[in-house]
Amino acid sequence: MMGMERKNISISIVSGKGGVGKTNISLNLAYMLYNLAYKVIILDCDLGLANIDILLGITPKKNLKDIIQSDVDPEELIVNIERQDLDLIPAASGIPELLEYERDVYFLLVQKLNNVLKKYDFIILDLGAGISEGVTSFAASTSLKIILITPEPTSLTDSYAVIKILKTKYNQSNFLVVVNMVEGESQARQTFERLNVACKRFLGVELGYLGYIRENKDFAEAVSKQIPLAKLKPQSEGCKDLMAIAKNLVKVVDQLPSLKKGLDLID
């Protein structure tokens, strides 16, 4: 892809509740896009509990706190994960002063990072769970929103709440759904339809179905070994499911040429 214009598509990975596998999916989806020969960067935007560096078994020298609290060149934050085409900008974990001004922090981050992000095809944002103003405003800034759900009723109700805020407060659309921790496609489709029906009926929003990930123990093993599943067991069911999702995602992007590029925070 040398010399070609980058897609520069930003994708927020969001969930209404914690414990649905969001960070793990964000990391491994980035690997799948990288394996499809795209240039990818992951932004760990969970200012409360930064975890991607832990999943990778690395200790970054600098993180988002440095760009917020000092005049650090954004390029200095980038951690190369694989060759020159898969990078990470790590978050600052558990910094109370950042959380207190979460939305303002996100605006500052966008201003400082957007030029750096232009050189990537896909920008994957791993956001914190829930519906805080910072999380929802940052999700609204991205080209696409991936809503990660599980079959649990609480996951569906909390995800509906996220979609409702993004639609009613920020007038957002382009919601894509990934169903995690399912037995197979039948359960995934049923789970998706339950959420989609509610969104169509009460919000006038039709969701896009991106795919599913079967429940398996490989993800837990990868976490314990601090090695991404994409590297630990690239032929596993989880990786096959994620590759199918990555290919579907690329198709969606190619079918929507008018998608906004980079990050565009809505005031």
C-alpha positions as CSV (number, residue, x, y, z in Angstrom):
1,M,0.0,0.0,0.0
2,M,3.0,2.2,-0.4
3,G,2.1,5.5,-2.0
4,M,-1.6,4.9,-1.7
5,E,-3.9,7.2,0.1
6,R,-4.9,5.7,3.5
7,K,-8.5,5.0,4.3
8,N,-8.2,6.9,7.6
9,I,-11.4,5.2,9.0
10,S,-11.8,5.6,12.8
11,I,-13.8,2.9,14.6
12,S,-14.9,3.1,18.3
13,I,-15.4,-0.2,20.1
14,V,-18.0,0.4,22.7
15,S,-20.2,-1.6,25.1
16,G,-22.8,-0.7,27.7
17,K,-21.2,-2.8,30.4
18,G,-17.8,-4.1,31.3
19,G,-16.8,-7.8,31.1
20,V,-17.9,-8.4,27.5
21,G,-14.4,-8.7,26.0
22,K,-14.1,-5.3,24.5
23,T,-10.4,-4.7,24.9
24,N,-9.5,-8.2,23.8
25,I,-11.6,-7.9,20.7
26,S,-10.2,-4.4,20.0
27,L,-6.7,-5.7,20.0
28,N,-7.3,-8.9,18.0
29,L,-9.5,-7.1,15.4
30,A,-6.7,-4.7,14.9
31,Y,-4.4,-7.7,14.2
32,M,-6.9,-9.1,11.7
33,L,-7.0,-5.8,9.8
34,Y,-3.2,-5.8,9.9
35,N,-3.2,-9.3,8.5
36,L,-5.3,-8.1,5.6
37,A,-2.4,-5.7,4.8
38,Y,-3.9,-2.5,6.3
39,K,-1.9,0.0,8.4
40,V,-3.6,0.1,11.8
41,I,-3.2,1.9,15.0
42,I,-5.0,1.2,18.3
43,L,-5.8,4.0,20.7
44,D,-6.4,2.8,24.2
45,C,-8.8,5.5,25.3
46,D,-10.0,4.0,28.6
47,L,-8.7,6.7,30.9
48,G,-9.9,4.7,33.9
49,L,-8.5,1.2,33.3
50,A,-5.9,1.0,30.5
51,N,-5.4,-2.6,29.6
52,I,-4.1,-3.1,26.1
53,D,-0.4,-2.8,27.1
54,I,-1.1,-5.5,29.7
55,L,-2.6,-7.8,27.1
56,L,0.6,-7.3,25.0
57,G,2.9,-7.8,28.0
58,I,4.6,-4.4,27.4
59,T,5.4,-1.4,29.6
60,P,5.3,1.8,27.5
61,K,7.6,4.6,28.4
62,K,5.0,7.2,27.5
63,N,1.2,7.3,27.3
64,L,-1.7,9.7,26.8
65,K,-1.0,11.4,30.1
66,D,2.3,12.8,28.6
67,I,0.6,14.4,25.6
68,I,-2.1,15.9,27.9
69,Q,0.1,17.2,30.7
70,S,3.2,18.2,28.7
71,D,4.2,19.3,25.2
72,V,5.3,15.9,24.0
73,D,5.4,15.1,20.2
74,P,2.5,12.7,19.5
75,E,4.9,10.6,17.5
76,E,6.8,9.8,20.7
77,L,3.7,8.0,22.1
78,I,3.5,5.5,19.3
79,V,4.5,1.9,20.3
80,N,5.2,-0.3,17.3
81,I,3.6,-3.7,17.7
82,E,4.2,-5.4,14.4
83,R,6.7,-4.1,11.8
84,Q,5.6,-0.6,10.7
85,D,2.0,-1.3,10.1
86,L,0.4,-2.1,13.5
87,D,0.9,0.5,16.3
88,L,-0.5,1.4,19.7
89,I,-0.9,4.6,21.6
90,P,-1.3,3.5,25.2
91,A,-3.6,5.1,27.7
92,A,-2.9,6.5,31.1
93,S,-4.6,4.3,33.7
94,G,-6.3,5.4,36.8
95,I,-5.4,9.1,36.7
96,P,-8.1,10.9,38.7
97,E,-7.4,14.3,37.3
98,L,-7.9,13.1,33.8
99,L,-11.2,11.4,34.6
100,E,-12.5,14.5,36.3
101,Y,-12.3,16.4,33.0
102,E,-12.8,13.4,30.7
103,R,-14.6,15.2,27.8
104,D,-12.2,18.1,27.8
105,V,-9.3,15.6,27.7
106,Y,-10.8,13.8,24.7
107,F,-11.1,17.1,22.8
108,L,-7.4,17.9,23.6
109,L,-6.4,14.4,22.4
110,V,-8.1,14.8,19.1
111,Q,-6.5,18.2,18.4
112,K,-3.1,16.8,19.1
113,L,-3.4,13.3,17.5
114,N,-5.4,13.9,14.3
115,N,-2.4,14.7,12.1
116,V,-0.5,11.6,13.3
117,L,-3.6,9.4,12.6
118,K,-3.8,10.4,9.0
119,K,-1.2,7.9,8.0
120,Y,-3.3,4.9,9.0
121,D,-6.1,3.0,7.2
122,F,-7.9,2.0,10.4
123,I,-7.9,3.7,13.8
124,I,-9.3,1.4,16.5
125,L,-10.5,3.2,19.6
126,D,-10.9,1.0,22.7
127,L,-13.2,3.1,24.9
128,G,-14.3,2.6,28.5
129,A,-17.6,0.9,29.1
130,G,-20.7,2.8,30.0
131,I,-22.3,6.1,29.0
132,S,-20.1,8.8,30.5
133,E,-20.0,12.1,28.5
134,G,-16.4,11.5,27.6
135,V,-17.0,8.0,26.2
136,T,-20.1,8.9,24.2
137,S,-18.6,12.1,22.8
138,F,-15.5,10.3,21.7
139,A,-17.6,7.4,20.2
140,A,-19.5,10.1,18.3
141,S,-16.3,11.4,16.8
142,T,-15.5,8.2,14.9
143,S,-16.4,7.1,11.4
144,L,-18.1,3.9,12.6
145,K,-19.3,2.6,16.0
146,I,-18.9,-1.1,16.8
147,I,-21.3,-2.1,19.6
148,L,-20.0,-5.3,21.3
149,I,-22.7,-7.3,23.0
150,T,-23.3,-10.7,24.6
151,P,-26.5,-12.7,25.0
152,E,-26.9,-11.5,28.6
153,P,-30.0,-9.3,29.1
154,T,-27.9,-6.6,30.9
155,S,-25.6,-6.4,28.0
156,L,-28.5,-5.7,25.6
157,T,-30.2,-3.1,27.8
158,D,-26.9,-1.3,28.5
159,S,-25.9,-1.3,24.9
160,Y,-29.4,0.1,23.9
161,A,-28.7,2.9,26.4
162,V,-25.4,3.7,24.6
163,I,-27.0,3.7,21.2
164,K,-29.9,5.9,22.4
165,I,-27.5,8.6,23.7
166,L,-25.4,8.5,20.6
167,K,-28.5,8.8,18.4
168,T,-30.6,11.4,20.4
169,K,-27.7,13.6,21.7
170,Y,-25.2,13.4,18.9
171,N,-27.5,12.3,15.9
172,Q,-25.2,9.3,15.2
173,S,-25.9,6.4,12.9
174,N,-23.5,3.8,11.4
175,F,-23.8,1.4,14.3
176,L,-22.4,-2.1,13.7
177,V,-22.9,-5.0,16.1
178,V,-20.6,-7.8,17.1
179,V,-22.0,-10.5,19.3
180,N,-19.4,-12.1,21.6
181,M,-19.5,-15.2,23.8
182,V,-22.1,-17.2,21.8
183,E,-22.5,-20.9,21.0
184,G,-22.9,-20.2,17.3
185,E,-24.4,-18.1,14.5
186,S,-28.0,-18.9,15.4
187,Q,-27.7,-17.6,19.0
188,A,-25.7,-14.6,17.7
189,R,-28.4,-13.7,15.1
190,Q,-31.2,-14.0,17.7
191,T,-29.3,-11.8,20.2
192,F,-28.6,-9.2,17.5
193,E,-32.3,-9.1,16.4
194,R,-33.5,-8.5,20.0
195,L,-31.4,-5.4,20.1
196,N,-32.1,-4.4,16.5
197,V,-35.8,-4.6,16.9
198,A,-35.8,-2.4,20.0
199,C,-33.6,0.2,18.2
200,K,-35.8,0.3,15.1
201,R,-39.0,0.5,17.1
202,F,-38.0,3.1,19.6
203,L,-35.1,5.0,18.1
204,G,-35.7,4.7,14.3
205,V,-32.2,3.2,14.0
206,E,-31.4,0.0,12.1
207,L,-28.2,-1.7,13.2
208,G,-25.7,-3.5,11.0
209,Y,-24.7,-7.0,11.8
210,L,-21.0,-7.5,11.6
211,G,-20.5,-11.0,13.0
212,Y,-20.1,-13.1,16.1
213,I,-17.4,-14.7,18.2
214,R,-17.9,-18.1,19.7
215,E,-17.2,-18.6,23.4
216,N,-13.9,-20.4,23.9
217,K,-11.1,-20.7,26.4
218,D,-8.4,-19.5,24.0
219,F,-9.0,-15.8,24.8
220,A,-8.4,-16.4,28.5
221,E,-5.2,-18.3,27.8
222,A,-4.0,-15.5,25.6
223,V,-4.7,-13.0,28.4
224,S,-2.8,-15.1,31.0
225,K,0.2,-15.4,28.7
226,Q,0.0,-11.7,27.6
227,I,0.1,-12.7,24.0
228,P,-2.6,-11.6,21.5
229,L,-4.7,-14.6,20.4
230,A,-3.9,-13.6,16.8
231,K,-0.3,-14.6,17.5
232,L,-0.8,-17.3,20.1
233,K,-3.3,-19.4,18.1
234,P,-3.9,-17.8,14.7
235,Q,-5.9,-20.9,13.5
236,S,-8.2,-20.9,16.5
237,E,-12.0,-20.5,16.2
238,G,-11.8,-17.1,17.8
239,C,-9.3,-15.9,15.1
240,K,-11.4,-17.3,12.3
241,D,-14.5,-15.5,13.7
242,L,-12.5,-12.3,14.0
243,M,-11.1,-12.5,10.5
244,A,-14.7,-12.9,9.2
245,I,-15.6,-9.8,11.1
246,A,-12.6,-7.9,9.8
247,K,-13.5,-8.8,6.2
248,N,-17.1,-7.7,6.7
249,L,-15.9,-4.5,8.2
250,V,-13.8,-3.7,5.1
251,K,-16.8,-4.4,2.9
252,V,-18.9,-2.0,4.9
253,V,-16.2,0.7,4.6
254,D,-15.9,0.2,0.9
255,Q,-19.7,0.5,0.5
256,L,-19.8,3.8,2.3
257,P,-17.3,6.1,0.5
258,S,-18.8,9.2,2.2
259,L,-17.8,8.1,5.7
260,K,-16.0,10.9,7.6
261,K,-12.3,10.5,8.1
262,G,-10.2,10.5,11.2
263,L,-11.7,11.8,14.4
264,D,-14.2,14.7,14.4
265,L,-15.4,15.5,17.9
266,I,-18.9,17.1,18.1
267,D,-19.1,20.0,20.5
